[in-house]
Amino acid sequence: QVQLVESGGGLVQAGGSLRLSCVASESILRIYGMGWYLQTPGHQRELVATLTGGIPNYADSVKGRFTISRDNAKNTVYLQMNSLKPEDTAVYYCNARKYGNRGVLYDYWGQGTQVTVSS
């Protein structure tokens, strides 16, 4: 089991910035990949950014505005969000993908942090 604790959400005006943090309960070097997803009411969770093997991947809607990074020493993954738009408003979830027994890949989720962007 990997426990994830997010922080850094809040209310910001359009054009502003926020940095989300996700602290894992174990070394992220043991984790196959980590990422951020968002969810809005009535919709499925969708990918924002992932970091797998050191390679970032972004949703088209956030390319050039958001940056995912990690600090291995702190077991932490960050999501730097710049030039925020009202449509970025959502609950943001941290995700970790880790191999378990027999090569099965498991997903772990944080509790989510609310990001609200006002116009």
C-alpha positions in Angstrom: 0.0 0.0 0.0 1.2 3.5 -0.9 -0.3 6.4 1.0 -0.4 9.7 -0.7 -1.1 13.1 0.9 -1.8 16.1 -1.3 -1.6 19.8 -0.4 -1.4 23.1 -2.1 -4.9 23.6 -3.5 -6.9 26.7 -3.0 -8.6 29.7 -4.6 -6.7 31.7 -7.1 -7.6 34.3 -9.7 -7.4 33.6 -13.4 -3.8 34.0 -14.6 -2.4 33.1 -11.2 -0.3 30.1 -10.0 -0.5 27.3 -7.6 1.8 24.4 -6.7 0.4 21.1 -5.6 2.5 18.7 -3.6 2.0 15.0 -3.1 4.0 13.2 -0.4 4.2 9.4 -0.7 4.6 7.1 2.3 7.6 5.3 0.7 10.4 6.1 -1.6 9.1 7.2 -5.0 12.1 5.5 -6.5 10.2 2.2 -5.9 7.1 3.5 -7.6 6.7 2.9 -11.4 5.0 6.2 -12.1 3.3 9.1 -10.4 0.9 11.7 -11.7 -1.9 14.1 -11.2 -5.5 13.7 -12.3 -8.5 16.0 -12.0 -12.2 15.4 -11.6 -15.2 17.7 -11.9 -18.7 17.0 -10.7 -20.5 14.4 -13.0 -17.3 13.6 -14.9 -14.7 10.9 -14.8 -11.3 11.5 -13.5 -8.9 12.6 -16.2 -5.2 12.8 -16.7 -3.4 16.1 -16.1 0.2 15.0 -16.0 2.3 11.9 -15.3 5.9 11.2 -14.6 7.1 7.7 -15.5 10.7 6.8 -15.6 11.5 10.5 -15.4 9.6 11.2 -18.6 6.7 13.7 -18.2 3.5 13.5 -20.1 0.8 16.2 -20.2 -2.8 16.6 -21.2 -3.0 18.9 -24.2 -5.0 21.4 -22.2 -2.2 22.0 -19.7 0.9 21.8 -22.0 3.0 24.9 -21.6 1.3 25.9 -18.4 1.7 23.0 -15.9 5.0 21.3 -14.9 5.3 18.0 -13.1 8.4 17.3 -11.1 9.7 15.3 -8.2 12.0 15.4 -5.3 13.2 11.9 -4.6 14.8 12.8 -1.2 11.4 14.1 0.0 9.3 11.4 -1.6 7.3 14.2 -3.2 5.8 15.0 -6.6 4.8 18.5 -7.5 2.5 20.0 -10.0 3.3 23.6 -10.8 0.3 25.3 -12.3 0.8 28.6 -14.0 -1.6 30.8 -16.1 -4.5 29.2 -14.5 -7.9 29.3 -16.1 -11.4 29.0 -14.7 -11.8 25.7 -16.6 -8.9 24.3 -14.5 -11.2 24.3 -11.5 -11.5 20.8 -10.2 -10.4 18.4 -7.5 -6.9 17.3 -8.2 -5.8 13.8 -7.2 -2.3 12.4 -6.8 -1.8 9.0 -8.3 0.9 6.4 -7.8 1.3 3.2 -9.9 3.4 0.5 -8.4 4.1 -3.1 -9.3 2.8 -5.6 -6.7 3.2 -9.4 -6.6 3.2 -11.3 -9.9 3.9 -8.1 -11.9 0.4 -6.6 -11.3 0.4 -2.9 -11.5 -1.7 -1.2 -8.8 -3.1 2.3 -8.6 -3.1 4.3 -5.4 -4.8 7.6 -4.9 -4.6 10.6 -2.5 -7.7 12.2 -1.0 -7.7 15.1 -3.5 -7.2 18.8 -3.2 -9.6 21.4 -4.5 -8.4 24.0 -6.9 -10.7 26.9 -7.7 -9.9 29.5 -10.3 -12.0 32.6 -10.3 -12.6 34.7 -13.4 
